[in-house]
């Protein structure tokens, strides 16, 4: 069992920068390894097997929020998916 490591980064980005991050995440998922780093911290994740995928979207007044969350165990967890999700451009 490895040691606990937390990695968090918050910033304001333009859409082009966000697209680059999302493409890097996609490529990392395809290759099975995602490396997150800042000047002082690094975390390498190796998603495999079944991955839980959570989507959250909110609209309240002028505020908008869209969150994607991926989680998995190093040991494969055979959890069943309840309902398929459809994601498409609008």
N, C-alpha and C positions, 0 to 999 in steps of 0.2 A: 504494500500500500504506500503510495507516494505522499509527500507532504502537501499541506493545503497552501494554495497560492491564489490570491485574488488579483484580478486585473480589471481596472476600470479607467475609462477615458471618456471625457465629455468635451465637445468643442462645437463650434458653429462652422458649418462648411457650405460651400456652394453646391449646386446639384451635380456639376461635373466631378467634383471631388467625391461626393457620395457614390456616384456610379462607379468610380474606380475602386472604392472600398468594397462595394457589393460584388464587383467582378472578381476581386481578389478572394473574397469569401467563397464565391462560387467555384473558382479554380481550386481553392484549398479543399473544399468538400469533394470535388472530383478526384483530387490527388490523395485525399485522406490525411492531410496535414495542414493546419492553419497556424501561422506564426503571428502573434500580436506583440508589438514592442513599442516602447517609448525610450527616451534617453536613459531612464533609470530602471526599467522593468521589461521583462520578456516572459511570455507564456506560449508554449507550443501545445496545441490541441490536436488529437488524432481521432476524429470521429469515425466510428465504424459500427456495423450492425444496425440495429434499429435506433432511429433518432427521433425524439419527441419534438414536434414543431408547434409552437404557439404563435398566434397572430393576435394583435390587439390594435384596434383603431378607435380613436375618440375624437369628437368634435364638441367643443364647449365654447360658445361665443366666438371670439377671434382665434382661439387656441386650437391647434390640431396636433394629434399625436398618432404615430404609426410605429409599432414595435414588432420586431421579429425576435423570437427566442428559440434557440436550439439546445436540447439537453440530451445527454446519454450517459450510460454507465460504461466503464471500461469493460465490464463483463456484459455480454449481450442480454438485453431485457426483452423477452417476447411479449410486450404489451400490445394489445389489439387496438387498431385505429377505429374509432367509433363512426366517423362520418368523413367522407372525402372533402377536401377543400378545393375550391376553384379560385385561381388567381389569374386575372387577365387585365390587360391595359384597357382603360376606358376612354 
